[in-house]
Structures are given as C-alpha cells and as structure tokens.
C-alpha cells in the first residue's frame, strides 16, 4: 500500500512540475505581450505586426485590441494553472502526511 502512495506522490510531483513549466511559459508570453502593449502606447499611428515571415502595416486600434485579448487569455490560463497547482499541492501534502504517519 505504501508503494502505491509513493507512486501516486511521484505522479503528483511530476504533474506539479509540468504545471509550473507551462505556467512559466505563459508568464514569459504575458511579459512579451505587456512589453508590446507598452511599445504600442509609445508608437505613432504607423504600426506593424509580424505574421509568419511578413511584417504588415496594421491599424493601431486593431493591434491594441488583439494584444488586450491575448493578455486576458494568458491571465486566465495562468490563473487556471495556479488553481491546478494549489489542488495538486494539497493532494501532495495529504499524501505526505499519510506516508509519514505510517
């Protein structure tokens, strides 16, 4: 029985690590998006965005809207990962307590 709990604990630790790595990737993407928003505010009316290997002139308002939507999505995903991490951490704590009591 302890073997099963140890294996479950390892799986939970792996899930937690994966969640942390994914959240970190979203944090980096959010930081880039925030930086783009700051640069957009400083820019004039001529705005360009990169699509694949092309740089295309775009309307500033459309680019701003796209970036704001991207921010919201990234923030929601990060929030989801934080909730998931919290649940996994609680499960890990419970398992550790069960293992150490035996």
C-alpha positions, -999 to +999 in steps of 0.1 A: +000+000+000+029+024+008+043+016-026+011+028-043+011+060-023+047+067-031+040+061-068+010+084-066+031+110-049+057+108-077+029+113-103+015+143-085+050+158-082+055+153-119+021+169-126+030+198-104+064+203-122+047+202-156+021+227-145+049+250-132+067+248-165+036+256-185+027+285-163+063+298-167+059+297-205+026+317-202+043+342-178+070+348-204+044+352-232+024+376-210+056+396-203+062+399-240+026+409-246+028+436-219+060+449-234+044+450-268+015+470-252+039+495-237+057+500-271+023+503-288+014+532-265+046+550-273+043+545-310+027+568-335-001+559-359+021+537-381+021+502-365+034+470-380+029+434-368+047+403-378+027+374-392+049+345-400+078+359-420+059+390-431+057+424-414+024+440-422+012+475-416-019+474-393-043+497-376-031+506-342-066+501-326-068+465-340-034+456-328-042+470-294-074+451-292-056+418-302-030+424-276-056+431-249-074+399-258-042+379-257-035+394-223-069+383-209-065+348-223-029+344-209-041+357-175-070+333-174-047+304-183-022+313-157-050+316-131-061+281-141-026+267-137-023+284-103-056+268-091-044+234-105-011+238-086-029+246-054-051+214-058-020+193-066-001+208-037-029+200-013-030+164-026+007+161-021+006+174+014-022+149+023-002+120+008+030+131+026+011+132+059-003+097+053+031+083+044+049+099+073+023+088+098+029+052+088 
